[in-house]
């Protein structure tokens, strides 16, 4: 599912688009070259890279000013300077309230990442630099880069196709074509010319001794930027180490990506305090909560896909919080509107979570079908399968909007401890189940029909 795009405003009044993915210690990932945080998600290799980085972390990506979904109308060339890049980064991390975070500066965002780390050592827990340089001239004077720039004013499409191969590697076919399209959608030729002039004088060599954060310089041996460029970076930062990797691509999501990810994981985990392990999805007997938005197809048609998905993602975040607060484990990959599922070890806690979820859906006008059943499940990774899961889904589909419907099994487990009453809804045939199942509607004691319920809590 595509991350929700939000905006932060810089101190000089520029709107910066960003998204976040995952949970845990924050890692802010600056742009590779051209940037469009929405279109990047459509590139399979790039999407897998972000999803993998977001495992056990909060990953943050933003479009810098003048690119992608951020404000494009940047008339002053000074706004595309190193200072402008720092204002963009500062706006996003302040908007998210990140007091301390790891910072990844790939390629052309390396100098701004170094400058930020030098100025704010108390905020940058780790600095990661990918195939980057101290001086922009180290990149701009490369023969392939010089040759490609001569095409910029002559043939925009041919230029972007050439630049994509300079950045990603000459052997890349389809990924380079997609990256060229991303460049054309992200910036205009006029902006790129101005940006090249603005960054041509970047030189952060004087800031290297001021970087105090643990630093990892990652570089591919056959990259257009020679290894000597990486060695100069490492020699200038007192707490830096070099990870030399095989390959030539300037994109970390191409080539031997696993080697890149291993190096990053080892570097970041080294100094992180131990964390509570994520709760495992249990195998064996579990209480299963299934939630789905009422008439999601109709709502999508009425609201439009983008508006519906934004509301659904906000509700999904709230539901997962309620589930965790009540001792449950949301199953990753399931999104409300596509059938959110969670497992519990307690029927009482599952019912409490379901009631809170129903209330949240009512409050945001995305009413929910909610069903709870208990039975054996099979765990595979962070997902569960089995007949009990299917039954919970079918019970959910039979519930009235905003109502929590449970199986007789769940009622038997919770009737003396849940602090609710149960209204008998009779027996219902369920697809794939040989005999009808008796279902019960959950009523809290302050609901109008609680006193007239057909069962006792």
Buried (B, 14 or more C-beta within 10 A) or exposed (E): BEBBBBBBEBEEEBBBBBBBBBBBBBBBBBBBBBBBBBBBBEBEBBBEBBEBBBBBBBBBBBBBBBBBBBBBEBEEEEBBBBEBBBBBBBBBBBBBEBEBBBBBBBBBBBBBBBBBBBBBBEBBBBBBBBBBBBBBEBBBEBEBBEEBBEBBEEEBEEBBBBBBBBBBBEEBEEBBBBBBBBBBBBBEEEBBBBBBEBBEEBBBBEBBEBBBBBBBBBBBEEBBBEBEBBBBBBEBBEEBEBBEBEBBBBBBBBBBBEBBBEBBBEBBEEEBEEEEEEEEBBBEEBBBBBBBBBBBEEBBEEBEEEEBBBBBBBBBEBBBBBBBEBBBBBBEEBBBBBBBBBBBBBBBBBBBBBBBBBEBBEEEEBBBBBBBBBBEBEBEEBBBEBBBBBBBBBBBBBBEBBBBBBBBBBBEBBBEEBEBBBBBBEEBEBEEEEEEBEBBBBBBEEBEEBEEBEBEB
